[in-house]
Amino acid sequence: MSVSAGRRPVRERGPAAERRVPVITFVRESIDELRKVVWPTGQELYRYTAVVIVFTAILALFIYIVDQSLEQGLRALLRRLTAR
């Protein structure tokens, strides 16, 4: 919006103004798009959830092992450096 000295703000025209969509239109179009979605069945949802949980547990275990290995390696290195 532009403001001149002592005047009310004037709405600008142009591409930005043309792209504005009323809230009601946005909500209706969003609902229409959600109706097109193919939602997973209960069994698929259960399977996908199990895969995510198992993968997360494996990744957590991997990170734990790497963390412990690095910690032990650094401790051994520091012991050797300070022993001299």
PyMOL commands that set and color helices and strands:
alter all, ss='L'
color gray80, all
select helices_A, chain A and resi 15-19+23-36+42-83
alter helices_A, ss='H'
color red, helices_A
deselect
rebuild
show_as cartoon
